Amino acid sequence: MKKNMLFGSTLSHSLSPEIHKYIYNIIGYESTYELAEFRENELQKYIEKLSKFDINANVTIPYKEKVLPYLDFLDEKAQRIGSVNTIKSENGKLFGYNTDYYGLSETLKHYNISGKSFLVLGYGGAAKTVIQYLIDNNAERVFVATRKKELHKKLIDNEQTKLYENTQAKSYENAQIKECNINEKIEFISYSDIYNISGFGIINTTPIGMHPNIRNCPVSPYVFKNFKLALDLIYMPIRTSFLICAENAGLTVINGLKMLVYQAIKAIEIWTGIEMTISQKNDIFAHFDSKFSVISKIKGDSDLTKDPIFIIGLPGSGKTTLGKSLSKKLDFNFIDLDDYIESKTNMKISEIFLLGESEFRKIEKLSLQEASMAKNTVISTGGGVVVTPENRELLSKKSNVIYIDRSCEDILSDVNLQDRPLLKDNPNRIYEIYKERKDYYSSLCNYKIVNDGSINDLVENALKVLASKEEDY
């Protein structure tokens, strides 16, 4: 099976594996997609693995420019931009491409760039792609805000405006070059100067505002009044502080998701030789746009102040499985209440039950009260949490309680009940427990979802019901 990778320094919240695997399934491409997170001093080692083991790779921050000297060939856009985000390994040779350009063109194709001025924040590999695209589409002026104004001006004068003619060059440094006068339309400015700039669009290419530092914004809200369009290349979170401030100022806002999805589509086409139809591409983007729009609705704009999501239901109904998956999708913390109790008491649940169920319920009550104070957290409760009146009172005041309804037959057929104190000696007691608790579950929940399919179905249903609540407000 083919192997593909993503190179970067911080990849824990990357959506690329999910996007790639989804597209691979659509086109019938058998390959893995792995994250390769490493420090700069390991770059050469990872590059050598590509050619040695015939592995393709995407490249993200901070290696889009740093990989250039190691590549055998660069495509025309990568040469002009001086930035690579896609590497194809073939017959021991490494070919570098810039598919970010394609992703950006799909993102901005409905906007007329010609004759308009733009402010670009940052001057890394992503910024170079943005600048080149704006120049190619006849932007009148491109202001580039950087903290190293004079250094970057010198670079663009001496190196970054060079067009590499020889696409068969052994490496970036050895390419034959000629001058390209795109710098006549580019003006480097310091961040203190941006308040004097006005134009059509402001584009954030910096990582400021990216998860986990979601409250950060690269500029003051006062800057946005001088523009009509704001584009943030960040896609996680979907609604960054930058875009929220821009929207509050009345601007049209665009996040980086479309660029991410379409650059992935182009990379996969390069790797496989399979050209996807326009309809396929549109459907792929629509899938992820819908999915992450749902997540954005649930999380809202103040990610640091969201009340927890509680999951209730019978033992073996899927509470922990859903909780872990849902927290990962929402980028929330996860608390399994039974694990929390074991950690707090330094005892197994089964050991606590030896002291009597009433003793366990006292500890469970206090633990639920403590856990419920958390923000941005999914809490998977124990199956019997609802039998305690104080717990029912607490849950009745919460707005995000999900009840997983799963049949007793399904629970008995595929759940190991030996570690369930109330069921290990008599599994069929699940029917009695269901009768005792079903009314509690139903009366306390804000949402009821049936677990009769895959975990993916369960997660998608949970996301949908949570998002529907947000739409009601």
C-alpha positions in Angstrom: 0.0 0.0 0.0 1.2 3.5 -0.8 2.2 5.8 2.0 1.7 9.6 2.1 2.7 12.0 4.9 2.3 15.5 6.2 5.4 17.3 7.3 5.1 20.0 10.0 6.2 21.1 13.5 2.7 21.2 15.1 0.2 18.8 13.6 -2.1 17.6 16.4 -5.1 19.5 15.2 -4.6 19.0 11.5 -7.7 18.1 9.4 -5.6 16.8 6.6 -5.7 13.0 7.5 -9.5 13.1 7.6 -9.7 15.0 4.3 -7.2 12.7 2.5 -8.8 9.5 3.7 -12.2 10.7 2.6 -11.0 11.6 -0.9 -9.0 8.3 -1.1 -12.2 6.4 -0.5 -14.1 8.3 -3.2 -11.5 7.7 -5.9 -10.5 4.2 -4.9 -6.9 5.1 -4.0 -5.3 2.8 -1.5 -2.9 4.7 0.7 -2.2 5.7 4.3 -1.8 9.3 5.4 0.4 9.9 8.4 1.5 12.9 10.4 5.2 13.5 10.6 5.8 16.1 13.3 9.5 16.9 13.8 12.0 19.7 14.5 14.0 21.4 11.8 17.2 19.5 12.5 15.4 16.3 11.4 14.1 17.7 8.1 16.9 16.1 6.0 16.3 12.7 7.6 12.6 12.8 6.7 13.2 14.1 3.2 15.6 11.2 2.5 12.9 8.8 3.6 10.6 10.1 0.8 13.0 9.1 -2.0 14.2 6.0 -0.3 10.8 4.5 0.4 8.8 6.2 -2.4 6.6 8.3 -0.1 4.7 11.4 -1.1 4.3 14.3 1.3 2.4 17.5 2.0 4.4 20.2 3.7 3.1 22.8 6.2 4.5 25.4 8.6 7.4 25.9 9.0 9.0 23.8 6.2 7.4 25.1 2.9 10.5 27.0 2.0 13.1 24.9 3.9 12.4 21.8 1.8 13.4 23.5 -1.5 17.1 22.7 -1.5 16.4 19.0 -1.1 14.1 18.7 -4.1 15.2 17.5 -7.6 12.6 19.4 -9.6 10.1 22.3 -9.0 7.0 23.0 -10.9 6.5 26.5 -12.4 4.4 27.8 -9.6 6.7 26.5 -6.9 9.7 28.1 -8.7 8.0 31.5 -9.0 6.6 31.5 -5.4 9.6 29.9 -3.7 7.4 27.7 -1.6 6.4 24.0 -1.8 3.6 22.3 0.0 3.4 19.0 -2.1 6.2 16.6 -2.8 5.8 13.6 -5.2 8.4 10.8 -5.0 9.0 9.0 -8.2 11.9 6.7 -9.2 14.1 8.1 -6.4 13.5 11.7 -7.5 11.5 14.3 -5.6 9.2 16.7 -7.4 8.0 19.9 -5.6 4.7 21.6 -6.3 2.7 24.5 -4.8 -0.9 23.3 -4.7 -1.8 26.1 -2.1 -2.0 28.3 -5.2 -4.8 26.2 -6.6 -6.6 26.1 -3.3 -6.3 29.9 -3.0 -7.6 30.4 -6.6 -10.7 28.3 -5.8 -11.2 30.3 -2.6 -11.1 33.7 -4.3 -12.3 32.8 -7.8 -15.6 34.7 -7.4 -13.9 37.9 -6.3 -12.5 40.4 -8.8 -8.9 41.1 -7.8 -7.9 43.3 -10.7 -7.2 46.9 -9.8 -7.7 46.4 -6.1 -5.3 46.8 -3.2 -4.7 44.2 -0.5 -3.0 44.0 2.9 -1.2 40.7 3.6 -0.3 40.0 7.2 3.0 38.0 7.4 5.6 36.9 5.0 6.1 33.2 5.3 5.6 30.5 2.7 1.8 30.9 2.7 2.1 34.7 2.3 4.3 34.2 -0.8 1.6 32.1 -2.4 -1.0 34.8 -1.6 1.2 37.6 -3.0 1.9 35.7 -6.2 -1.8 35.0 -6.7 -2.7 38.6 -6.2 0.0 39.8 -8.6 -1.0 37.2 -11.2 -4.6 38.5 -11.1 -3.6 42.1 -11.5 -3.9 43.5 -8.0 -3.1 47.2 -8.0 -1.1 47.1 -4.8 -0.1 44.6 -2.3 1.0 45.8 1.2 2.8 43.2 3.2 2.9 43.8 7.0 6.0 42.2 8.6 8.0 42.6 11.7 11.2 42.5 9.6 10.3 45.1 7.0 13.8 46.0 5.8 15.0 42.4 5.8 12.1 41.2 3.7 12.3 44.1 1.3 16.0 43.1 0.6 15.0 39.5 0.2 12.3 40.2 -2.4 14.7 42.6 -4.3 17.5 40.1 -4.4 16.0 36.6 -4.4 12.3 36.2 -4.0 11.4 38.0 -7.3 13.5 35.6 -9.4 11.7 33.3 -11.9 13.3 29.9 -12.2 13.4 29.0 -15.9 15.0 25.6 -15.7 12.3 23.2 -14.4 14.8 20.3 -14.7 17.2 22.0 -12.2 18.8 19.6 -9.8 17.9 21.9 -6.9 16.5 25.3 -5.9 19.9 26.9 -5.6 21.2 25.6 -9.0 18.2 26.8 -11.0 18.9 29.3 -13.8 17.1 32.6 -13.1 16.0 35.8 -14.5 14.6 38.9 -12.8 10.8 39.2 -12.5 9.5 42.7 -11.7 6.5 41.8 -9.5 8.1 43.7 -6.6 7.0 47.0 -8.2 3.5 46.4 -6.9 4.6 45.2 -3.5 5.3 47.4 -0.5 6.6 46.1 2.8 5.3 47.9 5.8 5.6 47.5 9.6 2.6 46.6 11.7 2.5 50.1 13.1 1.8 51.4 9.6 -1.3 49.2 8.8 -3.8 51.7 10.3 -3.0 54.0 7.4 -3.7 51.3 4.7 -7.0 50.9 3.0 -8.1 48.5 0.2 -10.4 45.8 -0.8 -9.1 42.9 1.2 -7.0 42.0 4.3 -5.5 38.5 4.4 -4.0 36.8 7.5 -1.2 34.3 6.6 0.2 34.2 10.1 -0.5 31.4 12.6 -1.8 34.0 15.1 -5.3 32.8 16.2 -4.6 29.2 15.4 -5.5 26.5 17.9 -4.8 26.5 20.8 -4.3 30.2 20.9 -7.7 30.9 19.6 -8.3 34.2 21.4 -5.4 35.9 19.7 -5.8 38.3 16.7 -2.9 39.6 14.6 -4.4 43.1 14.3 -6.6 45.5 16.2 -10.3 45.5 15.4 -9.9 49.2 14.2 -8.0 48.0 11.2 -10.9 46.3 9.5 -12.9 49.5 8.8 -10.6 50.2 5.9 -11.5 46.9 4.0 -14.4 45.0 2.6 -13.1 41.4 2.6 -11.2 39.4 5.2 -9.6 36.1 4.5 -7.9 34.0 7.2 -5.8 31.0 5.9 -6.3 29.4 9.3 -9.0 26.7 9.3 -8.9 25.5 12.9 -10.9 27.1 14.5 -13.2 27.7 11.6 -14.1 31.1 13.0 -11.0 32.8 14.3 -10.9 36.0 16.3 -9.6 37.7 13.2 -12.7 36.7 11.2 -15.0 37.5 14.1 -13.6 41.0 14.4 -13.9 41.5 10.7 -17.5 40.2 10.6 -18.4 42.6 13.4 -17.0 45.4 11.3 -19.3 44.5 8.4 -16.7 42.7 6.2 -17.3 39.6 4.1 -15.3 36.8 5.8 -13.7 33.7 4.4 -11.8 31.0 6.4 -9.0 28.7 5.2 -11.1 25.5 4.8 -11.7 25.8 1.1 -8.0 26.4 0.4 -7.1 23.4 2.5 -9.6 21.0 0.8 -8.8 22.1 -2.7 -5.0 22.0 -2.2 -5.5 18.5 -1.0 -7.5 17.6 -4.0 -4.8 18.9 -6.3 -2.1 17.1 -4.4 -3.9 13.8 -4.7 -4.4 14.4 -8.4 -0.6 14.9 -8.8 0.2 11.8 -6.8 -2.3 9.5 -8.4 -2.7 10.9 -12.0 -6.4 10.7 -11.4 -8.2 13.9 -12.4 -11.4 14.4 -10.4 -14.5 16.0 -12.0 -15.7 19.4 -11.0 -18.8 17.7 -9.5 -16.6 15.5 -7.4 -14.5 18.4 -6.1 -17.6 20.4 -5.3 -19.1 17.5 -3.4 -15.9 16.9 -1.5 -15.8 20.5 -0.3 -19.5 20.6 0.4 -19.1 17.6 2.7 -16.4 19.2 4.8 -17.9 22.7 4.7 -21.2 21.3 6.1 -19.4 19.2 8.7 -17.2 21.9 10.1 -19.9 24.5 9.9 -21.9 22.3 12.3 -19.0 22.1 14.7 -18.5 25.8 14.5 -22.2 26.4 15.4 -21.8 24.2 18.5 -18.6 25.8 19.7 -19.7 29.3 18.9 -17.4 32.3 19.2 -16.3 32.0 22.8 -14.6 28.6 22.9 -13.4 29.3 26.5 -16.8 29.6 28.1 -18.9 26.8 26.7 -20.7 24.7 29.3 -20.0 21.0 29.3 -21.8 18.3 27.3 -23.1 15.5 29.5 -23.8 12.0 28.1 -26.1 9.7 30.0 -27.5 6.2 29.3 -27.3 2.5 30.2 -24.0 0.8 31.0 -22.6 -0.4 27.6 -24.7 2.1 25.6 -21.7 3.8 24.2 -21.3 6.8 26.4 -17.5 6.7 26.7 -17.0 5.9 23.0 -19.2 8.8 22.0 -17.6 11.1 24.5 -14.1 10.5 23.3 -15.0 10.9 19.6 -17.2 13.9 20.2 -14.6 15.7 22.3 -12.0 15.1 19.6 -14.3 16.5 16.9 -15.1 19.6 19.0 -11.6 19.9 20.4 -13.0 19.8 23.9 -11.6 18.1 26.9 -13.0 14.7 27.9 -13.9 13.4 31.3 -15.1 9.8 31.9 -16.7 10.1 35.3 -15.8 6.6 36.4 -12.2 7.2 35.5 -12.3 10.5 37.3 -13.6 8.7 40.4 -10.9 6.1 40.2 -8.2 8.7 39.9 -9.6 10.7 42.8 -10.0 7.8 45.2 -7.1 5.7 43.9 -9.5 2.7 43.9 -11.2 0.7 41.2 -14.9 1.2 40.8 -15.4 -2.5 41.7 -13.4 -1.9 44.9 -15.5 1.0 45.9 -18.7 -1.0 45.3 -17.4 -3.5 47.8 -17.9 -0.8 50.4 -21.6 -0.6 49.3 -23.4 1.0 46.4 -24.5 3.9 48.6 -20.9 4.8 49.3 -20.1 4.8 45.6 -23.1 7.0 44.9 -21.9 9.6 47.5 -18.5 9.7 45.8 -20.1 9.9 42.3 -22.3 12.8 43.4 -19.4 14.9 44.6 -17.4 14.0 41.4 -20.2 15.0 39.1 -20.5 18.3 40.9 -16.7 18.9 40.5 -16.7 17.8 36.8 -19.7 19.9 35.9 -17.7 23.1 36.7 -15.4 22.4 33.7 -15.7 24.4 30.4 -15.3 23.0 26.9 -15.6 19.5 28.2 -17.6 16.4 27.2 -18.5 14.3 30.3 -19.4 10.7 30.0 -21.4 9.8 33.2 -21.9 6.4 34.8 -25.0 4.5 33.9 -26.5 4.9 37.4 -25.8 8.6 37.8 -29.5 9.4 37.4 -30.6 7.3 40.5 -29.3 10.0 42.9 -31.8 12.9 43.3 -29.0 15.5 43.7 -27.5 14.4 40.4 -30.9 14.6 38.6 -31.4 18.1 40.0 -27.9 19.1 38.6 -28.5 17.6 35.2 -32.0 19.1 34.9 -30.4 22.6 34.9 -28.0 21.8 32.1 -28.7 22.5 28.5 -26.5 19.9 26.8 -27.5 16.5 28.1 -27.4 13.7 25.5 -29.2 10.4 26.2 -27.9 7.4 24.2 -30.7 4.9 23.8 -29.4 1.5 23.0 -31.3 -1.8 23.2 -30.5 -4.2 26.0 -30.1 -6.9 23.4 -27.3 -5.0 21.6 -25.6 -4.3 24.9 -25.7 -8.0 25.9 -24.4 -9.1 22.5 -21.2 -7.1 22.2 -20.3 -5.5 25.6 -18.1 -7.2 28.2 -20.1 -6.7 31.4 -17.6 -8.4 33.8 -16.2 -5.0 34.9 -19.8 -3.7 35.6 -20.4 -4.3 39.3 -24.2 -4.4 39.0 -24.2 -6.7 36.0 -21.2 -9.0 36.2 -23.1 -11.7 38.2 -26.4 -11.4 36.3 -26.1 -9.7 32.9 -29.8 -10.1 32.2 -30.4 -7.6 35.0 -29.8 -5.0 32.3 -33.5 -5.3 31.5 -34.5 -4.5 35.1 -32.1 -1.5 35.2 -33.5 -0.2 32.0 -37.0 -0.2 33.4 -35.8 1.6 36.6 -33.9 4.3 34.8 -35.5 4.9 31.4 -37.9 7.6 32.6 -35.0 9.4 34.3 -32.9 9.3 31.1 -35.8 10.6 29.0 -36.8 13.4 31.4 -33.3 14.7 32.0 -32.0 14.8 28.4 -32.1 17.7 26.0 -31.4 15.3 23.1 -32.0 11.6 22.6 -30.0 9.7 20.0 -30.4 6.0 19.2 -27.2 3.9 19.1 -28.1 1.2 16.5 -25.3 1.8 13.9 -21.7 2.7 13.7 -19.8 5.1 16.0 -19.5 7.5 13.1 -23.2 7.6 12.8 -23.5 8.2 16.5 -21.1 11.1 16.4 -22.7 12.6 13.4 -26.1 12.4 15.0 -24.8 14.0 18.2 -23.2 16.9 16.2 -26.5 17.5 14.3 -28.7 17.7 17.4 -26.2 19.9 19.2 -26.0 22.2 16.2 -29.8 22.3 15.9 -30.0 23.7 19.4 -27.6 26.5 18.5 -29.8 27.4 15.5 -32.8 27.9 17.8 -31.2 30.8 19.6 
